[in-house]
Amino acid sequence: MVYCQSRHRIRASGFPNRFIQCRRIKTMQAGQHRRLPDMQYGKERMAQKRIGLQVGSLLGGFNIDIVFAAAEVCRQKGHSLILFEGGRETDNPCQLQQKFIYQHISRRNIDSLIVTNCNFSSGYPAAGKQESTEEPVPRVYTMPMHGGESYVYAGCEQNYAALIEHLITVHGCRTFNIVSGPADNPDSIARLAICRDVCARHTITLDEERIFEGNFEEDSGNAAMEYFMQHSLLPTDCIICMNDDMATGVTEYALSHRMRIPQDFRLVGFDGIASTAFYEVPLTTLCVNVDGVGRRAAEYAAVLAEGGEIPRRTEIPSLLKYRRSCGCLPGTATRTDYKDADGKKVPFSGQRSSFLHAQYTSLEHGLFLIQRFSDTLSNTLSLKQALLPLKRELFALHVRACAVVLFDRKQNVLDPEQLSLPSRAQLLFSYEEGDDPGIRKVTDGSRFNPQQQMLPEHAFRQLPPLLIIRTLYHDNYICGYLAYAPGDLAKPLIDTVFSMMASLLNSALVFTEKEAIERHQSTMLEQLQQSNSRLSELSGTSLTDELTKLYNRRGIMNFGQQVIDLAVEMGNKGLVFYADMDGLKTINDTFGHDAGDLAIVTMGEILKKTFRTQDVVGRMGGDEFIIVATGISEDFIPRIQERIDKAADAWYTETRPLFHLSISFGAAPFSAAAGKDLESLLAQADRLLYKEKEKKHTRSSRVEKME
């Protein structure tokens, strides 16, 4: 498994067991390599139960180990593990978007629940309203809980005391530097109290100056070593780190400053991160038995799902692993992983180099697949265009089963009224292992009520052993959710895939909605045009320019204002262009007025082709044109200029006239906020046009002087 040790413990392989460490890649024992349980489709299971597992993120802490263990237990019992992944709590700007998925935690969708964080006990803010009228889901927690809640936890106090005792009695340590966690953290407080108690029994007083308050992250280890150096607190007999991340920082600092471990000081950690066995100096640490916690929690959840009772409190003992950093193993012991609490050597198994190569090759292949996935998505615009390639690429990315649900209306998490599951959604598509990736099993628009069921019954033939549920969101908007059964692609890569997928679906929805709005607006504009034409005929007043057949000034002021009003009323925006042809007087003076008329007519045709049918294009008179364009912003102006220039060049290449065509323009934005009065917008655009003409004149003068 890969372990990325930067700010968070990140399991970079999700699903084969692999670890990456920043600045230094190391492998774990080949014998510990695990895969998620194989999918079993189409097999009848008697009394299959749906066991829920609520986590913040699989990319932090020990959640992935709990998932592995729980999934294996569920597979053995013939149950399905449904994983609700709601994102990390720390430094997360999208908490509500991710936690939205917790609203599916109810008896309608699962039979029991494993909860990995006490902060989840209240669920999503709006979930209580939906669960209040139904029987609550029976739960088991994986950390100590107050009250009547049942929990399974990793017991560490006894073995942590044994670790400190070992340093004193076996290695003769009397002076300790400690890198603790935050002063208000319960785990840090408890571990520090154990250190004080054990030292007190041996008449050792911990010097308060030698205790550095860290934050459980790697940078705390570096900062602690800087502090110890500046305050002349080195050398010391031993440095105790309250977790392995901070011990990593201490190791990095020591190696970069030519300090030797354990010769200059002994070092111990806490947690039992698997990659600690492969550090340059393998780390002595207390290993939290997360696998045991996960297995026992899943067994209890199965009992609860069947209506049984479980103990309120269950302790899973931790494990001690003595390695080279405390001096228990010599530097030549390359084939030994650790000594256990009884002093017995546990041999290392597997070839590190071949295992590392296999994992690197797998990661490289995963990145290649994601690049291809990205290229495929870049060529899709509408929702209809995205469906088939999306399903095909997910299949190629080893996503063994997937169902995508889109809400009929996107939910805005900033709107309190939209913080609950909507009553209408569609199953966009679903597939599972064994399906032909080129055929969509469920047709578009298969509708259901997410408040009553998480997925339609026909989404899968059989619930897979592990099904992960996560929100599809972009910015503040939740467009739906997906349920997928992972394959062997690395977990961070899968997260990247689904983040890209959420962005794609959001863009496709926006594009599809925009197309619908533009079709509606185009229909309304056609009706306005027809009405204006009839009015013009009845009144005998022309609204079109005789030369170009575009709108004249009267038509522009009348119809242009109506278009702006309609666009703003529909929540749209746009631009008003005031354009002026370059050099029309020179064309008239040099080649005659017939050439000038040809230039005006041609420019009108170019503008008509450049803009869309729903945009208003008119001639104010002489060489001046007005355009009212909806649904675009100022960022689009360079593309419009490029289109006009290309069209003018193409006309010149095709007809070979005696003159070139070009045009300058100013553009004023309109919207509900920016204003919608056409007269004012024209005045603003005219001022911008004047500035543009001045720039062109200045550039032209400079060129003449150079010549």
C-alpha positions in Angstrom: 0.0 0.0 0.0 1.2 3.5 -0.6 1.4 6.0 2.2 1.7 9.7 1.5 2.9 11.4 4.6 2.6 15.2 4.1 -0.3 16.8 6.0 -2.6 13.8 6.2 -2.1 10.1 6.1 -3.2 9.5 2.6 -3.7 6.0 1.3 -2.7 6.5 -2.3 -3.8 3.2 -3.6 -7.3 2.7 -2.3 -7.6 -0.4 -3.0 -4.6 -2.5 -3.5 -2.6 -2.0 -0.2 0.2 0.4 -1.2 2.0 3.3 0.5 3.8 6.4 -0.9 5.9 8.6 1.4 6.8 12.1 0.1 10.5 12.6 -0.5 11.1 8.9 0.1 9.1 6.0 -1.3 9.0 2.8 0.7 7.1 -0.4 0.5 5.3 -2.5 3.1 5.5 -6.2 3.4 4.3 -8.1 0.4 2.5 -10.4 2.7 0.3 -7.5 3.8 -0.8 -6.7 0.3 -4.6 -6.9 0.2 -7.3 -6.3 -2.3 -10.9 -5.4 -1.7 -13.2 -8.5 -1.9 -14.0 -9.6 -5.4 -17.4 -8.6 -6.7 -20.0 -11.4 -6.7 -22.9 -10.7 -9.1 -25.9 -12.8 -9.9 -25.4 -15.1 -6.9 -28.3 -15.5 -4.6 -27.6 -14.6 -1.0 -29.8 -15.6 1.8 -30.9 -12.7 4.1 -28.4 -10.3 2.7 -28.1 -7.3 5.0 -27.1 -3.7 4.1 -24.4 -2.6 6.5 -23.7 1.1 6.4 -20.3 2.7 7.2 -20.0 6.4 7.7 -16.6 8.0 7.2 -15.3 11.5 6.6 -12.7 10.6 4.0 -10.8 7.5 2.9 -7.7 9.7 2.4 -7.0 10.4 6.0 -6.3 8.5 9.2 -7.2 4.8 9.5 -10.5 4.8 7.8 -9.3 2.7 4.8 -8.2 0.0 7.2 -11.6 -0.1 8.8 -13.2 -0.3 5.4 -10.9 -3.2 4.4 -11.7 -5.1 7.5 -15.4 -4.4 7.5 -15.7 -5.3 3.8 -14.0 -8.6 4.4 -16.4 -9.5 7.2 -19.4 -8.5 5.1 -18.2 -10.6 2.2 -17.8 -13.6 4.5 -21.3 -13.2 5.9 -22.9 -12.5 2.5 -23.8 -8.9 3.3 -23.3 -5.7 1.4 -21.2 -2.8 2.9 -22.5 0.6 1.8 -19.9 3.3 2.5 -21.0 6.9 2.9 -18.0 9.1 2.3 -18.7 12.7 3.4 -15.3 14.5 3.3 -12.8 15.6 5.9 -13.9 18.1 8.6 -10.6 20.0 8.7 -9.9 22.9 6.3 -12.7 21.7 4.0 -14.7 24.4 2.2 -17.1 21.9 0.8 -18.3 20.2 4.0 -22.0 20.7 3.4 -21.8 19.5 -0.2 -20.0 16.3 0.8 -22.0 15.6 3.9 -25.2 15.9 2.0 -24.9 12.2 1.2 -25.4 11.4 4.9 -29.1 12.0 4.4 -29.4 8.6 2.9 -28.5 7.0 6.2 -31.9 5.7 7.2 -33.7 2.3 7.7 -35.0 2.7 4.1 -31.5 2.1 2.8 -29.4 0.3 5.4 -30.1 -2.2 8.3 -27.3 -1.0 10.6 -24.5 1.5 10.7 -20.8 1.7 11.7 -19.8 5.2 12.6 -16.1 6.2 12.6 -16.3 9.7 14.1 -18.4 10.9 17.0 -19.0 14.1 15.1 -21.2 12.1 12.7 -23.6 11.1 15.5 -26.0 13.9 14.6 -25.7 13.3 10.8 -26.3 15.9 8.2 -28.2 19.0 9.5 -31.4 18.2 7.6 -31.2 14.4 8.0 -32.9 14.6 11.4 -36.1 15.9 9.8 -36.4 12.9 7.6 -35.5 10.3 10.2 -37.6 11.8 12.9 -40.7 9.8 11.9 -39.0 6.4 11.4 -37.1 4.0 13.5 -33.5 5.1 14.0 -30.7 3.0 12.4 -28.9 0.8 15.1 -25.3 2.0 15.3 -21.9 0.9 16.6 -19.1 3.4 16.9 -15.3 2.8 16.5 -14.3 5.2 19.3 -15.2 5.6 23.0 -18.7 7.1 23.4 -20.6 8.5 26.4 -24.1 7.5 27.1 -25.7 4.3 26.0 -24.0 4.0 22.6 -22.2 0.8 21.8 -18.6 1.1 20.7 -15.5 -0.8 19.8 -12.1 0.9 20.4 -8.4 0.3 20.3 -7.0 0.0 23.8 -3.6 1.6 24.0 -3.0 2.7 27.6 -1.5 -0.5 28.9 0.9 -1.1 26.0 1.8 2.6 25.8 2.9 2.4 29.4 4.8 -0.7 28.6 6.6 1.1 25.7 7.8 3.9 28.1 8.8 1.3 30.7 10.8 -0.5 28.0 12.8 2.7 27.2 13.7 3.1 30.8 14.4 -0.4 31.9 15.8 -2.0 28.7 17.6 1.0 27.2 18.4 3.0 30.4 16.7 6.3 29.2 16.5 9.0 31.9 16.1 12.2 29.8 13.1 12.5 27.5 12.2 15.1 24.9 8.5 14.9 24.0 6.7 16.0 20.9 3.1 16.1 22.0 -0.2 16.9 20.2 -2.3 20.0 20.8 -2.6 20.9 24.5 -6.4 20.5 24.4 -6.4 17.2 22.5 -7.7 14.3 24.7 -5.4 11.7 23.1 -2.4 13.9 23.6 -3.4 14.6 27.2 -3.9 10.9 28.0 -0.5 9.9 26.4 1.4 12.6 28.2 -0.2 11.5 31.5 1.0 8.0 30.9 4.5 9.2 30.3 4.5 11.2 33.5 3.1 8.2 35.5 5.7 5.7 34.3 8.5 8.2 34.8 7.3 9.0 38.3 7.5 5.3 39.2 11.1 5.4 38.3 11.7 8.7 40.1 12.2 10.5 36.7 10.8 14.0 36.5 9.8 15.2 33.0 11.3 18.7 32.3 8.4 20.9 31.1 10.9 22.8 28.9 11.5 19.5 27.0 7.8 19.1 26.0 7.0 20.7 22.6 3.4 21.1 21.6 2.9 19.8 18.1 -0.1 19.3 15.8 0.1 15.6 14.9 1.5 16.5 11.5 5.0 16.0 10.0 6.0 19.6 10.2 5.7 19.5 14.0 8.6 17.0 14.1 10.8 19.4 12.2 9.7 22.4 14.3 10.3 20.4 17.5 13.9 19.6 16.5 14.5 23.3 15.7 13.2 24.2 19.1 15.3 21.5 20.9 18.4 22.8 19.0 17.8 26.4 19.8 17.3 25.7 23.5 20.3 23.4 23.8 18.0 20.4 24.6 20.0 18.0 22.5 21.5 15.5 23.0 18.9 13.6 24.9 18.3 9.9 25.7 15.1 9.6 23.8 12.5 11.6 21.8 8.9 10.5 22.3 6.5 11.5 19.5 2.8 11.2 20.2 2.2 9.9 16.6 4.2 8.5 13.7 3.7 11.6 11.5 5.7 13.8 13.9 8.3 11.0 14.3 8.8 11.2 10.5 9.5 14.9 10.8 12.0 14.3 13.6 13.7 11.6 11.4 13.9 13.8 8.4 15.5 16.6 10.4 18.0 14.3 12.1 19.2 12.7 8.9 19.6 16.1 7.2 21.7 17.3 10.2 23.9 14.2 10.3 22.4 12.9 13.5 22.3 9.2 14.1 19.3 7.2 15.4 19.5 5.4 17.8 23.2 6.3 18.6 22.6 10.0 19.3 19.0 9.6 20.6 16.4 6.9 20.6 13.0 7.6 18.9 9.5 6.1 19.3 6.2 6.9 17.7 2.5 6.0 18.1 -0.1 4.7 15.5 1.6 1.9 13.7 1.6 3.3 10.2 2.7 0.4 8.0 5.3 2.5 6.2 7.3 3.1 9.4 8.8 -0.4 8.9 10.5 0.9 5.8 11.9 4.2 7.0 15.7 4.6 6.6 15.7 4.0 10.4 12.7 1.6 11.0 10.5 3.2 13.7 9.6 1.6 17.1 5.9 2.4 17.6 2.7 1.3 19.2 0.4 -0.1 16.6 -3.3 0.7 16.9 -5.1 -2.5 15.9 -7.5 -0.8 13.5 -8.0 -4.0 11.5 -9.3 -5.7 14.6 -11.6 -2.7 15.4 -13.0 -2.8 11.9 -13.7 -6.5 11.9 -15.3 -6.5 15.4 -17.4 -3.4 14.5 -18.6 -5.1 11.3 -19.5 -8.3 13.2 -21.5 -6.3 15.7 -23.2 -4.3 12.9 -24.3 -7.6 11.4 -25.8 -8.7 14.7 -27.6 -5.4 15.0 -29.0 -5.7 11.4 -30.5 -9.1 12.4 -32.1 -7.5 15.5 -29.6 -8.8 18.1 -27.8 -7.1 20.9 -24.1 -6.2 21.3 -21.9 -5.2 24.3 -21.8 -1.5 25.1 -18.0 -1.5 25.3 -15.4 -3.7 23.5 -11.6 -3.1 23.7 -9.3 -4.4 21.0 -5.7 -4.6 22.3 -2.9 -2.7 20.5 0.4 -4.1 19.4 4.0 -3.1 20.3 6.6 -3.2 17.6 10.2 -2.6 18.7 12.6 -1.8 15.8 15.9 -0.1 15.1 15.0 3.5 16.2 14.9 2.5 19.9 18.0 0.2 19.6 16.3 -3.2 19.8 17.4 -4.3 16.3 20.9 -3.8 14.8 21.4 -1.9 11.6 22.2 -5.1 9.8 18.8 -6.6 10.5 17.4 -6.0 7.1 15.3 -9.2 7.1 13.6 -8.5 10.4 10.5 -6.3 10.7 10.3 -5.9 14.5 10.4 -7.5 17.9 7.0 -8.0 19.7 6.2 -7.3 23.3 7.7 -10.7 24.3 11.0 -9.9 22.6 10.3 -12.4 19.7 11.6 -11.5 16.3 8.9 -11.3 13.6 10.7 -11.9 10.2 10.1 -9.7 7.3 8.6 -11.4 4.2 8.7 -10.5 0.6 11.1 -8.7 -1.7 10.9 -4.9 -1.3 12.2 -4.0 -4.8 9.9 -6.2 -6.8 6.9 -5.1 -4.7 7.8 -1.4 -5.2 8.2 -1.9 -8.9 4.8 -3.6 -9.2 3.1 -0.8 -7.2 4.8 1.9 -9.3 3.8 0.3 -12.5 0.2 0.1 -11.3 0.2 3.8 -10.3 1.7 4.8 -13.7 -0.9 2.8 -15.5 -3.7 4.5 -13.4 -2.3 7.9 -14.3 -2.4 6.9 -18.0 -6.0 5.9 -17.7 -7.0 9.2 -16.0 -5.2 11.2 -18.8 -7.3 9.3 -21.4 -10.4 9.9 -19.3 -9.6 13.6 -19.2 -9.1 13.7 -23.0 -12.5 12.0 -23.5 -14.3 14.4 -21.2 -12.8 17.5 -22.9 -14.6 16.5 -26.1 -18.1 16.4 -24.6 -20.4 19.3 -24.2 -24.0 18.3 -23.6 -25.4 15.8 -21.1 -26.4 13.5 -24.0 -22.9 13.6 -25.5 -21.4 12.7 -22.1 -23.3 9.6 -21.3 -21.9 6.8 -23.4 -18.2 7.8 -23.2 -18.6 8.4 -19.5 -19.8 4.9 -18.9 -17.2 3.3 -21.2 -14.3 5.2 -19.6 -15.5 4.3 -16.0 -15.5 0.7 -17.1 -12.0 1.1 -18.5 -10.9 2.7 -15.2 -11.8 -0.6 -13.4 -14.8 0.9 -11.7 -16.7 -2.4 -11.3 -20.1 -1.0 -10.9 -21.5 2.5 -11.0 -24.9 4.2 -10.8 -25.2 8.0 -11.4 -28.2 9.9 -10.0 -29.0 13.5 -11.1 -31.5 15.6 -9.3 -34.2 17.2 -11.4 -33.1 20.5 -9.9 -29.6 21.3 -8.5 -29.5 21.9 -4.8 -27.8 25.1 -3.5 -26.3 24.4 -0.1 -26.4 28.1 0.7 -30.2 27.9 0.5 -31.6 26.4 3.8 -34.7 25.2 1.9 -32.6 23.0 -0.3 -30.6 21.2 2.4 -32.7 18.1 2.2 -33.0 15.4 -0.4 -35.3 16.4 -3.3 -38.3 14.3 -4.2 -37.4 13.9 -7.9 -34.3 12.5 -9.5 -33.3 10.4 -12.5 -31.0 7.4 -12.7 -28.8 8.8 -15.5 -27.2 5.4 -16.1 -26.0 2.3 -14.3 -23.8 -0.7 -15.1 -22.1 -3.5 -13.3 -19.5 -6.1 -13.9 -20.6 -8.4 -16.7 -22.5 -5.7 -18.7 -21.4 -4.7 -22.2 -19.7 -1.3 -21.6 -21.0 -0.1 -25.0 -24.7 -0.6 -24.0 -26.5 1.6 -21.5 -28.6 -0.7 -19.3 -31.0 1.9 -18.0 -32.4 4.5 -20.4 -32.2 8.2 -19.6 -35.0 9.6 -17.5 -35.6 6.5 -15.3 -37.1 8.6 -12.4 -37.6 7.8 -8.7 -37.9 9.6 -5.3 -34.5 9.7 -3.4 -36.4 10.4 -0.2 -37.9 7.0 -0.4 -35.0 5.0 -1.8 -31.3 5.6 -2.5 -31.4 3.8 -5.8 -34.1 2.2 -8.0 -34.3 -1.5 -7.4 -33.3 -2.2 -11.0 -30.1 -0.2 -10.8 -28.1 -3.3 -9.9 -29.0 -7.0 -10.2 -27.4 -7.5 -6.8 -25.9 -5.1 -4.3 -22.1 -5.5 -4.6 -20.1 -6.4 -1.4 -18.8 -2.9 -1.2 -20.7 0.1 -2.5 -19.4 3.7 -2.0 -21.9 6.6 -2.0 -20.7 10.1 -2.6 -22.1 13.5 -3.6 -21.7 15.0 -7.0 -21.2 18.7 -6.5 -19.6 21.7 -8.1 -19.1 24.9 -6.3 -22.1 25.4 -4.0 -24.4 23.3 -6.1 -25.2 19.6 -5.6 -26.3 18.0 -8.9 -26.8 14.5 -7.6 -24.8 11.5 -6.2 -23.2 8.3 -7.4 -22.8 4.8 -6.1 -19.8 2.8 -7.2 -18.0 -0.4 -6.5 -14.2 0.3 -6.7 -11.8 -1.9 -8.5 -8.0 -1.9 -8.1 -7.3 1.8 -9.1 -5.6 3.9 -6.5 -8.1 5.7 -4.2 -6.7 9.2 -4.8 -6.9 8.5 -8.6 -10.5 7.4 -8.2 -11.3 10.6 -6.3 -9.7 12.6 -9.1 -11.9 10.7 -11.6 -15.1 11.5 -9.8 -14.1 15.1 -9.2 -13.6 15.5 -12.9 -16.8 13.6 -13.5 -18.8 16.0 -11.2 -17.3 19.0 -13.0 -18.2 17.4 -16.4 -21.8 16.7 -15.4 -22.2 20.2 -13.9 -20.8 21.8 -17.1 -23.0 19.5 -19.3 -26.0 20.4 -17.2 -25.2 24.1 -17.5 -24.6 23.7 -21.3 -27.9 21.8 -21.7 -29.8 24.4 -19.6 -28.2 27.2 -21.6 -29.2 25.5 -24.9 -32.8 25.2 -23.6 -32.9 28.8 -22.5 -31.4 29.9 -25.8 -34.0 27.9 -27.8 -36.8 29.4 -25.7 -35.3 32.9 -26.1 -34.8 32.3 -29.9 -38.5 31.4 -30.2 -39.5 34.5 -28.2 -37.3 36.6 -30.4 -38.7 35.2 -33.6 -42.2 36.0 -32.3 -41.0 39.5 -31.5 -39.6 39.9 -35.0 -42.8 38.7 -36.6 -44.8 41.1 -34.4 -42.5 44.0 -35.3 -42.7 43.2 -39.0 -46.5 43.1 -38.9 -46.5 46.4 -36.9 -44.1 47.9 -39.4 -46.4 46.9 -42.3 -49.5 48.2 -40.6 -47.8 51.6 -39.6 -46.0 52.0 -43.0 -42.8 52.7 -41.0 -39.8 50.7 -42.0 -37.6 49.1 -39.4 -34.9 47.8 -41.8 -32.0 49.5 -43.5 -32.5 49.8 -47.2 -28.9 49.1 -48.2 -27.9 46.2 -45.8 -31.4 44.8 -45.0 -30.4 44.9 -41.3 -32.4 46.7 -38.7 -32.2 50.5 -39.0 -31.9 52.9 -36.1 -35.7 52.7 -35.3 -35.6 48.9 -35.5 -32.5 48.7 -33.2 -34.0 51.0 -30.6 -37.3 49.2 -30.6 -36.4 45.6 -31.0 -33.0 45.8 -29.2 -34.6 47.1 -26.1 -37.2 44.3 -26.1 -34.4 41.7 -26.4 -32.5 43.2 -23.5 -35.6 43.3 -21.3 -36.5 39.7 -22.2 -32.9 38.5 -21.4 -32.7 40.3 -18.1 -36.2 39.0 -17.1 -34.9 35.5 -17.8 -31.9 36.1 -15.6 -29.5 36.4 -18.5 -26.9 39.0 -19.4 -25.1 40.2 -22.5 -23.3 42.9 -24.4 -24.3 45.9 -26.5 -21.7 46.6 -29.3 -21.2 50.0 -31.0 -19.1 49.3 -34.1 -17.4 51.6 -36.6 -15.8 50.5 -39.9 -12.2 51.4 -40.4 -11.3 53.5 -43.4 -14.7 53.8 -45.1 -14.0 57.4 -46.1 -10.7 56.4 -47.8 -12.5 53.6 -49.7 -15.2 56.1 -50.9 -12.6 58.8 -51.9 -10.3 56.3 -53.6 -12.6 53.8 -55.3 -15.9 55.5 -55.4 -19.2 55.2 -53.5 -20.2 52.0 -55.2 -17.1 50.4 -53.5 -18.1 52.1 -50.3 -21.6 50.6 -50.5 -20.1 47.2 -51.2 -17.9 47.5 -48.1 -20.9 48.4 -45.9 -23.0 45.5 -47.3 -20.2 43.0 -46.9 -19.4 44.1 -43.3 -23.2 43.7 -42.5 -23.1 40.2 -43.9 -19.9 39.4 -41.9 -21.5 40.7 -38.6 -24.7 38.7 -39.3 -22.7 35.5 -39.7 -20.4 36.2 -36.7 -23.3 36.7 -34.3 -26.2 34.2 -33.6 -29.7 34.3 -35.0 -31.1 35.5 -31.6 -28.7 38.5 -31.6 -29.9 41.8 -33.0 -27.6 43.3 -35.7 -28.4 46.7 -37.2 -26.9 49.7 -39.0 -27.2 53.1 -37.4 -26.2 54.8 -40.6 -23.0 55.5 -42.5 -20.3 53.2 -41.3 -21.8 52.5 -37.8 -23.3 49.2 -36.7 -25.1 48.2 -33.5 -25.3 44.6 -32.1 -27.3 43.4 -29.0 -25.9 40.0 -28.1 -27.3 37.9 -25.2 -25.7 35.2 -23.1 -22.1 36.4 -23.4 -19.7 38.4 -21.3 -16.7 40.6 -22.0 -14.4 37.6 -21.9 -15.9 36.6 -25.2 -14.9 39.8 -27.1 -11.5 38.6 -28.3 -13.2 35.6 -29.9 -15.7 37.8 -31.7 -12.9 40.0 -33.0 -11.1 36.9 -34.2 -14.2 35.6 -36.0 -14.7 39.0 -37.8 -11.1 39.2 -38.8 -11.1 35.7 -40.2 -14.4 36.3 -42.1 -13.0 39.6 -43.6 -9.7 37.8 -44.6 -11.7 35.0 -46.2 -13.8 37.5 -48.2 -10.7 39.3 -49.4 -9.0 36.0 -50.5 -12.1 34.9 -52.3 -13.1 38.1 -54.1 -9.7 40.0 -54.4 -11.2 43.5 -54.1 -9.0 46.6 -54.1 -9.4 47.2 -50.4 -9.4 45.4 -47.0 -12.2 45.4 -44.4 -11.9 45.9 -40.7 -14.0 47.3 -37.9 -13.5 48.7 -34.4 -16.1 48.4 -31.6 -16.8 49.2 -28.0 -18.9 46.8 -25.9 -21.0 47.6 -22.8 -22.4 44.8 -20.6 -26.0 44.6 -19.6 -27.7 42.7 -16.8 -30.0 43.2 -13.9 -27.1 44.7 -11.9 -25.3 46.5 -14.7 -28.4 48.2 -16.1 -30.5 47.5 -19.2 -31.4 50.9 -20.8 -30.3 50.7 -24.4 -29.7 54.5 -24.8 -27.3 54.5 -21.8 -25.6 51.3 -23.0 -25.0 52.8 -26.5 -23.4 55.9 -25.0 -21.1 53.7 -22.9 -20.2 51.5 -25.8 -19.6 54.6 -28.0 -17.1 56.0 -25.4 -15.2 52.6 -25.5 -15.3 52.7 -29.3 -13.7 56.1 -29.3 -10.9 54.8 -27.0 -10.3 51.8 -29.3 -10.1 54.1 -32.4 -7.6 56.3 -30.6 -5.4 53.2 -29.9 -5.5 52.1 -33.5 -4.6 55.6 -34.7 -1.7 55.7 -32.2 -0.4 52.4 -33.4 -0.8 53.4 -37.1 1.2 56.7 -36.5 4.0 54.8 -34.8 4.3 52.4 -37.8 4.4 55.4 -40.3 7.2 57.1 -38.3 9.2 53.8 -38.3 8.8 53.6 -42.0 
